[in-house]
Amino acid sequence: KRMGVKSGVSDWLFFYPPNVLIAIELKVPETVRKAYPSKEEREWLTAFERCGFRVAVCRGWRQAQAFVIAELKKEGINVEPPSLF
């Protein structure tokens, strides 16, 4: 907070012109431990959604990646995830 960060703002915002706006709240996978969005995080997600964003709470980066790819495919944008190995 001392750095000027607003409490609850989504961890990741993704913009793909002209009309794909995504807000993701990233949490650890449930296999690691239970983690839930705070009240402030839920409020921000609701605000983003009202502004036309597609929003999600994702459990780990793989789930976030899958969500973004799925949302892009809905718009006819075919994206292949990068190979990690």
Contacts in CASP RR format, 6 or more apart in sequence:
PFRMAT RR
TARGET T0000
AUTHOR 0000-0000-0000
METHOD contacts of the structure
MODEL  1
KRMGVKSGVSDWLFFYPPNVLIAIELKVPETVRKAYPSKEEREWLTAFER
CGFRVAVCRGWRQAQAFVIAELKKEGINVEPPSLF
1 7 0 8 1.000
7 40 0 8 1.000
8 38 0 8 1.000
8 40 0 8 1.000
8 41 0 8 1.000
8 43 0 8 1.000
8 44 0 8 1.000
9 44 0 8 1.000
10 23 0 8 1.000
10 24 0 8 1.000
10 25 0 8 1.000
10 41 0 8 1.000
10 44 0 8 1.000
10 45 0 8 1.000
10 48 0 8 1.000
10 55 0 8 1.000
11 24 0 8 1.000
11 25 0 8 1.000
11 26 0 8 1.000
12 22 0 8 1.000
12 23 0 8 1.000
12 24 0 8 1.000
12 26 0 8 1.000
12 64 0 8 1.000
13 21 0 8 1.000
13 22 0 8 1.000
13 23 0 8 1.000
13 24 0 8 1.000
14 20 0 8 1.000
14 21 0 8 1.000
14 22 0 8 1.000
14 23 0 8 1.000
14 24 0 8 1.000
14 68 0 8 1.000
15 21 0 8 1.000
15 22 0 8 1.000
16 22 0 8 1.000
16 72 0 8 1.000
16 75 0 8 1.000
16 77 0 8 1.000
19 75 0 8 1.000
20 54 0 8 1.000
20 71 0 8 1.000
20 72 0 8 1.000
20 75 0 8 1.000
20 77 0 8 1.000
21 48 0 8 1.000
21 51 0 8 1.000
21 52 0 8 1.000
21 53 0 8 1.000
21 54 0 8 1.000
22 53 0 8 1.000
22 54 0 8 1.000
22 55 0 8 1.000
22 56 0 8 1.000
22 67 0 8 1.000
22 68 0 8 1.000
22 71 0 8 1.000
23 44 0 8 1.000
23 45 0 8 1.000
23 48 0 8 1.000
23 49 0 8 1.000
23 53 0 8 1.000
23 54 0 8 1.000
23 55 0 8 1.000
23 56 0 8 1.000
24 55 0 8 1.000
24 56 0 8 1.000
24 57 0 8 1.000
24 58 0 8 1.000
24 64 0 8 1.000
24 67 0 8 1.000
24 68 0 8 1.000
25 37 0 8 1.000
25 41 0 8 1.000
25 44 0 8 1.000
25 45 0 8 1.000
25 55 0 8 1.000
25 56 0 8 1.000
25 57 0 8 1.000
25 58 0 8 1.000
26 58 0 8 1.000
26 60 0 8 1.000
26 61 0 8 1.000
26 64 0 8 1.000
27 35 0 8 1.000
27 36 0 8 1.000
27 37 0 8 1.000
27 57 0 8 1.000
27 58 0 8 1.000
27 59 0 8 1.000
27 60 0 8 1.000
28 35 0 8 1.000
28 59 0 8 1.000
28 60 0 8 1.000
29 59 0 8 1.000
29 60 0 8 1.000
29 63 0 8 1.000
30 59 0 8 1.000
37 45 0 8 1.000
37 57 0 8 1.000
45 55 0 8 1.000
45 57 0 8 1.000
48 55 0 8 1.000
49 55 0 8 1.000
54 71 0 8 1.000
56 64 0 8 1.000
56 67 0 8 1.000
58 64 0 8 1.000
58 67 0 8 1.000
65 81 0 8 1.000
68 79 0 8 1.000
69 79 0 8 1.000
69 81 0 8 1.000
72 78 0 8 1.000
72 79 0 8 1.000
73 79 0 8 1.000
END
